[in-house]
Amino acid sequence: MGVIFLIGMPGCGKTTLGRALAAEMDVAFVDLDEYIEERCEASISQIFEQAGEPVFREIERKALLEVAAMQHAIVACGGGTPCQPGNMEIINAHGLSIWLTTNAQRITERLCLPEQKAKRPAIAHMTDAEVLDYVTRQMAERKPHYEQAMLRFDSTRLESVEEIAATAHALATLLLDL
């Protein structure tokens, strides 16, 4: 099977769907941000604060190359990972890329959950309306990068355990038919 890379906006369901899909397909799951945090023994926010974005992006690229070398895995990339020069080329050369799509309103609802907002410094102090505006702008900026994915898959229905399982099953079935 190789590596399946899930890309898309923060809040589109890469980690949620990725975990369920990995269980459905009986393969390893890697959240790239968690992988980086474990290797660096620091949160993404701490890495950004202490070392800056250029250093983080260097670390991220190395981590991406490491997970790209895996045999069978589902990888949830960070929302900005595909937007860095050369990263979509790495992703598409080493596996199957899937752009998880949903609308700005659904993403905003997910990101505005207290536990989500707290771990995202960029939006932590924004109102819900400001988050929606931010998400809409980010979607437009990132679209050219995300469009380089080999497949698109709607990740709108992930709001309950049943929806997550059904969506993971639908994606697994699609992948088996390729």
N, C-alpha and C positions, 0 to 999 in steps of 0.2 A: 504494500500500500504506500509506503513512504510517509512523508510528513504532510499533514493538512494544516495550512495556516489560516486562521480566522482573523480577518482584519475588519476595521470599521471604527466608528465613533465610540468614545467612552460612553458607556450606558447602552450600547446596542445589543449586549448580551454575549460577548465573546467568551467570557469566563463561565457564565452560567450555562450557556449552550455547549461550550467546549467540554466542560466536565461531564455533562449528560451524554454528549455524543461519544466521548471516550469510553464511558461505561457501556453504552449501547454497542460500540464496535470492539470492545475489549482490548483497548490500546492505552498507552500512557497519555496523560494530559500534562501539559506544561503551560503555565501562565508566565509569559516572558517577564512581566514586571516582578512577579514573585520569585522567579528564577534569579533575576538580577539582585533583588533584595537579599536573598539567601547568600549569594556569592559575595556581596559587598558588606553584609551584616549591617545594613542601613536601609531605611525606607527610601522610596523614590524621591519623596519630598526632601529628605535629609541630603541625599546625593545632589539634588538640584541646588539646595541652599549652600552646602559646604564646598562643592566642586564646580558648580555651574552647569548650564545645559550642554556646552560643547563636550565636557568630560563625560557627562551622562550619556550622550549620543555615541561616544566612542565605546563606552562600556556596553551599551545596548547593541551596537553592531557586532561586537565580539560574541555576546550572548546569542544573538541571532544566528551567527555562523555555527556556534556550538550546537544549538538545537536543530539547525538545518541538517546536520550530519546524522541525526537519529534515524533509526530504521523505520519505526512505526510510532507515530505520535500525532496528537492533536495539539497545536500550539496556538494559544490566544496571544496575539501581538498587542503591544500597547497602541493606543489610538494614533499616536504620532509616528510610530515605527515606519509605516509604509511611506511617510512623507519625507523621509531623509534620503538624500541622494544615494542611489545604488541599492537601497534596501528592497525595493520591489523586484529588482533584477535578481537579488539573492533569493528572495522568497519564491519567485516563479521558476528559478533554475533548480531549486531543491525540493519542490513539492507542488501541491495543489493549493492555490490561493482562493479563498472564498470571502467575498465582501458581504458582511451581514448588514442588511439595510432595515431601517425603520424610520418613522417620521420624527421630526424635531420635537414635537409635543411629547411623544412617548419617551424619548431619550431624556427630555427635561424632567418628566415625572420620576424617572428612575434616578437621575442624578440629584434630584432635590430631596430624596429620602435622607433623613438626618445622618445615618451611618455612611452614606455615600458622600454627602456634602463635606462631612468632617475630614475625610481623607483626601480631599481634592482642594488644595490651597487656592487654585485659580478661581474657584466659584464659591468657596466657603462663606464669604460675606455678601454674596449677591442675593437679591430677591429672586423669586421664581421667574418673574418677568425678565429680569436681567439675564438669568441663566438661559432662558429660551432664546433671547437675542444672541447671546454668546454662542450657543449651540448652532443656531441658524448660520451665523457667520463662519464658524469652524467647519460646518458641513460643506459650505460653498468652497472654502479654501482647500479642503482636503479631497474633494470629489475627484479632481484629475488624477490623484495618486491612487485612490481606491478603485477607480475605473479600470486600472491595470490588472485587477484580479481576474482570474480565469472563470470564476462563477460568481453569481450574486444569489443571495438567499435571504428571504424575508424573515427577520427575527423579531417581529412585532409581538407575537404571542408567546411570552415567557413570564406571565404574571402569576402562575400557580404551578404547583408540582405537576399537575396533570398536563398543563400546556407545555411545560418544559419537556416532559417525557414525550409528548406527541410531536413536538417540533424536532427533537433530537431523532426520533424514529423516522420522521419524514426526510430529514437530511441524510441519515444513514442509508435509507432506501435509495435516495437519489444518487448517492455516492457509489453504491453497489451496482447501480445500473449503468455507470459510466464505462 
